[in-house]
Amino acid sequence: MNKKVAFYTLGCKLNYSETSSIGRMFNNAGFDTVNFTDTPDVYVVNTCSVTDNADKKCKKIVKEALRINPNAFVTIVGCYAQLKPKEIAEIPGVDMVLGAAEKFQLVDHITDLTKKPKALVLNQPVSQANGFVPSYSFGDRTRTFLKVQDGCDYSCTFCTIPLARGSSRSDTIENVIAQAKDIAASGVKEIVLTGVNLGDFGIREGKREDRFLDLIQALDEVEGIERIRISSIEPNLLNDQVIAFVATSKRFVPHFHIPLQSGSDKILALMRRRYKRELYANRVAKIKQLMPDCCIGVDVIVGFPGETREDFVDTYNFLNNLDISYLHVFTYSERENTPAAEMGGVVPGSTRADRSKMLHILSDKKRRAFYETQIGKSDEVLFEGDIKDGFMHGFTRNYVKVKTKYDPILVNELRNVQLTAISPDGDVEITESEEILVH
């Protein structure tokens, strides 16, 4: 009888793609992948360390894993494991901690599943994480997260990612195309391109070999994939050529997620971001000029050191006036070994929370306003297999979330629908004529 392994993934889409690749390695070694609660022999926790909350979650997951199976072999990988291996090794019940350069050799390192009195830590300096390991998520019939780039050469003062993942590096276009064809053959209809700094695609062994534009032009020719979505791209790397190509492409959808982080040029400079807000506004204007119905998501950080009330109001007004669709709001948290953690002008926690709440409310308003512009229009929806209160959901090409009564025939199907109304409570309904409404 095969040994069983279960995975738990924290953090970004990139982590999910890498967890799937590690899972396939376990399967090839004779392990069966099971659910977290199915008493596995091995637990693998793939961690994030963007916020303190992610660190706390890791400890909670280990505790729960050992409650289910006290004899399980527990391994921690991911960004938290690279940054704070000794701290993780002190968590009761952890048997192995692997850094960025070791995580894809996890199966080779597990030679004995006996619980250890002390965790084995394998953690080289992040400079040794200089190879690229292809990864894509597996198990969702609808979409796959495809990793094409890893690491980052930027030096934003709040970010630990370069310390956790190393320098920027990429797969080859040929390899990406081969993986995309494999994904298409599996029946998946949507690919989401992922990376730490996706727009920086093309660096291999420290040299730039390709551009992000070259990659998306090649991917647009892959048969069998209906949609390709760009997960997140820096505004300084989202140039006019990329925007123009997406606007006329066969498979790339009108949806961009573009980190802003602050609408104050003063704070952007303190963050060492590589643009000013004028460039960001110009990118949004260019997108809307070529793709009026494009969905635009924005990352923003509140409470960064030195952010005064005036700076926050500046950010709020800038976002309020932008033609964007939703926000991902992050409350700044101090991270060790980052310049921002040593800066003055610390914003009180209660103030950070208040500012976060204001931007979450603004995000809700922006999303509803965007949805209202779509009412009366027809679009193509890719339905997912989830069931909640008898309903299933799907997304239009431009990321409008819709729902209808669950029908197994619709799972992983593309259907043209008409967006007809937003209900007062934000729920959706379906008419006798099977028109599907906005969620």
N, C-alpha and C positions, 0 to 999 in steps of 0.2 A: 504494500500500500504506500502510495507516494506521500512524502511530507507535504505539509500545507504552509502557504505563506499568505499573509495579508498586508495590505499597504494603507497608509494614511498620508495624504498630501496636504501640506499647508502652503499658502501663498499663490504664486502667479501661474499663468497658463504654461509657462516654460517648465515649471516644476511638474505639472501634470504630464507633459509630454515625456519628461525624463523618467518619471515613475513608471509609465507604461513600458518604456524601453528596458528598465531594470526588471520589470515583471516578466517580459519575454525572455530575458536571460535566465530567470528562475525556472520558467516553464521548460526551456531547452535543457535545463539541468535536472529535470524530472520532478519539479515541485508543481503542485496544483495551487492556483490562486483562488482564495476563498474570501468571504466577507469577514469583516473585522470581528464579528461576534461568533464566528464558526470555529472557535478554539484552534487557531493555527499554531503550528510549531514555531514559526518565525514571524515577527512583526518588523516591518520596515517603515520608519517614519521619515518622510522627506520634508525638511523644515524650511521655513522662511525666517528672515530676521530683519524685516523692514521696520517693524514696530516691537515695542516691549511685549505687547499682547501676544504676538506670535511665539515669543520665547515661553511665556506662561502656558500657552496652549500645548506646547511640546511636552511639558511636564505632566499636564493633565492627561494627555493621550497615553503616555507611558503608564501612568497609574491605572487607567482604565483597562489597558491591555493586560496588565498583570492581574487585575481582578478577574478577567475572563479566563486567562490561563497563566497561573503563577509560574509555570515552568517554561513559558515561551522565551525564545531567544530574541532579544530586542536590539535592533540596530537603528542608529540615527544617522541620517545623511542630510545633505543640503546646506544652505547658507549659514544657518545657526551652527551646524556641525563644523564648518570651516572656521568661523569666527571665534567660537567659544567651546572648543572640544573638551577642555578640562572641566568646565562648568557642567556640561552635559554628562561627562563621565561620573560626576558625583550624584546624579539622579539615581535613586535606588532602583535596581532592576535593569538598568541599561548594560548590555553586554559588549557592544561594539559601537565605535564612533568613527565614521569615515569622512575625510575631507573631500574637497572638490576634485583633487587629482586621483582619489581612490574609489569614489562611489560607484563607478561603472565596473570595478573589479570586485564588487561586493560578493558575488556568488563564489568567486575563487577564495575569498578570505573566510567564508563560512565552511570550516572543515569539521567542526564539532559543535553540536547544538546544546551542549551541557551549559547550564547557567554558570556564569563566572563570578567569583568573589569580587573581582575588580574589572572594570570595563577596559577592553583593548582599544587603544586610540591609535589610529593610523591617519596622520594629518601632516602632509608636507606643506611648505610655504606655497601660497597661492600662485606664485610665479611658475610653479611646476604644473599648474592646470593650464597648459598651453596647447593641448590638442582639442580637436572638435569631435564630439561623439554625436552622430545623428540620432534624433529621437522624434517620435510622434505618438500621440495618445491613441489608445485603442479601447474599444468597449462601448463608445457612444455611436450608435448607428447613423446619427445625423451629421455630426461634424467631428473633425480631427484637428488637434493643435499640432502643427508641424514646426519643429525647431529648425531654424536656418542660420541662426547667429547666436553667439554666446559672449559673455564678458563685456567690458566697457572701458574705453580709454578716457572718458570724461572724468572730471574731478569736482562734481557738485559737492558742496560743503556739508550737506546733510546725509549723504548716501554711503552705505557700506558695501554696495554691490561690487565695486571693483576689488575690494578687499576679500570678498567672499567668492567671486567667480573669475577674477583675473582679467587679463587684457582682451580686447575685442578680437574675435576670430570667427570664421564662417565656414560653412560647408561649401562644396563646389556646386555650381549650377547643375551640372550633370547628375550629381547625387540627389539633389533636391528634386529634380524632374523624375528620376527613377522612383523615389519614395512617393511622389505625388501619383504616379501611375499605379503603384501598389495600393495606395489608398483608394484610388478610383475603382480598382478591381475588387475591393472589399465591399463596395456598394455605398460607401460614404459619399454624400453629395456636396459637403462644404468643408473647405480647408481654412483654418485660421493660422496665418503666418505668425510665428512667435520668435522672440529673441530678447536679450537684455536691452540692446540698442539696435533695433531692427533696421533702421535706415542706414546704419553703418555697415550693412552687409557688404562682403567682398574682400575682407582682409584675411589672408592666409599666411602663416609664418611671418607675421609682421609686415607684409607687403600687400598693398591694395591690388587685387587681381580683377575684380568686377565691381559693378555698381548695383545698387538696389533696383534701379530702373531696368538693368539687364535681366535681373532675376524675374521681375514681375512680367516682363515681356515674354520671357520663355515659358513661364507658368501659364500664361494666358492661352497657350497652344495645347495644353494637356487635355486630351479628350476624356470624357467620363466624369470630370469634376464640374458641377454646375455653378458653384460659387466659390470665390476666394475672398477672404476678409483679412484686412491688415489690422493686427491687434492693437498696436500702439507705435507711434513714430514721432520722433522729436521734430519740433516746428522748423528748426534750421536745416533739417535733412529732408523735409517734405517740400521739395522744390516744385516749380511750375511744371516741369516735364513729367514728374510722377503724377501730379494732380490731373494734368491733361490726359495722360494715358489711362488712368482709372476712369475718367469721364467717358472714354470711347471704347473701353475694353469689352471683351466678350464675357468674362467671368468675374472680374473684380467688381465688388458691390460698392454702392455709394455710401460708405460709412468709414469715417476716420475717427480714431481716438488719439488726441494730440495733447501731451502734457504741457501745461502752462506753468503751474506751481505758484505763481503770483502775478497779479496785475499791476504791481508796483515795480518800476524800473530800479528803484533803490534796493528792494528786497531781491530782485532777480540778480543784481550785481553781487549782493552778499551771498547768494546761493551759488554763484559762479555758473549761472546758466548762460548759454551761448547765443542769446538773442535778447532783444528788448520787446516790449509789448507791441510796438508798432509792427514789427515783423509778424507777430502772431496774428494781429488783426488783419494784416494783408493776406496771410494764408487763408484765413476763414473767408474773407471776401472773394478770393480767387476760387475757392471751392464752390461757394454759393453761386458765383457767376456761371460756372460750367455745369454745376449739378445743384439746381435750386432745392431739390428734395433730399439732399444729402444729410445724413445724420452725423453730427459732430459731438463727440464726447470730450471732456476736459478733465485732466487731473489738476487739483489745486491743494496746496498745503496751507493750513492756517496756524498761526502762533509761532512762526519762525522767529528766532532771536532778532530783536530790533524792530519787529513789526509793531508799529504804533497804531493807534485807532485810526489815524489819517491814512496810513498805509493800507489797512484793512478796508476802509471805506473806498479807497482808490481801487482795490481789487474787486470789491463787490460791484461798484458802478461799472467797471470795465466789463465784467462778466455779464452784468444785467443788460448792457447795450450790445453785446455780441450776439450774432445769429447762430447760437449753439443749441444743442438738444438736451444735454444732461451733464452733470458733474460727478466726478469721483472725488470726494472730499477726504483729505487725510489730515489728522491733527498731528502737528509736529511732535516727535518724541526724540529725546536726546539719545544718540548712539555713540558708543565708545569709539575712540580713535578717529572721530570726524572733526574737522575744524569748527563746525557749527556748535558742537557740544562745549567748546571753550569760549564762545562768543558772549558778550554782555547783552544787556537788554532782554533778559529772559522774560517771556510772557507768562503770567500766572496761569495755572491749569484751568481755573474757572473761566478766565477770559478766552482761552483756547476753545473750551467747550461751547461757550456762547457763540463764538464766531463760526464754529463748525455747524451749530444748529441753524444759524442764519443761512449758510450756504447750502445746507441740505434742503431747507425750505425753498431757496431759489432754484435748486436743481429740480424739485418737484414741479415748480411753476414752468420752468423751461421745457421739461419733458411734456407736460400737458399742452403747452403752447405749440410745440412741434407736432404733437399728435393731431391737434386741431387743424393744422395746415394740411394734414393728410386725409381728413374726412371727405368722403365723396370720390376719392381716387381708388383706382384698382391697382393691385400689385400682386406679386407672386410670394406665397408663403411656403416655407419649409417647415413641416410639422414635426414635432418631437414626440418621444414616447412616454412622456411623463403623464401621470394622472393625479389630479387634485380636485377633490369634491366633484368627481365625475367629468371634469374638463381636461382637455389637453391644450398645449400651447405651441406656438410657432413664431417665427420672425419673418418679416418682409425683408426684401433686399436691403432696405435702408433702416433696418433694426427697429421697426415698430413691432411691439409684442402683441400678438393676438391670441385668442383662445376660442375653442368650440367644444361641443360635447365630444367626449372621447369616442373615437372610432379607430379600431386597430388597422383598418385599411389605409388610414391617412398617415400612419407613422412613416417617417422618412420620405414622404411624398411632397412634391411641389404642386401647389394648386393656386390658380388665379382667383383672387377674392376681391370683394369691394369693401372698403373701410367705411362704415356708415355712421357710427356714433361712439361717443365715450359716455359710459353710464356715470351718474352722479357720484357713486361710491368707488369709481375706478375699475369696477368689474366690467366684464363683457358679456354680451348676450348673442344669441344666434336667432335669426328670423326663419320663418317657414321656408323661405327661398334659399336657405343655407348661405346667406350673406354672413360674413364673419366680421365681428366688430373689434375695434381697438381696445386693448387692455390698458 
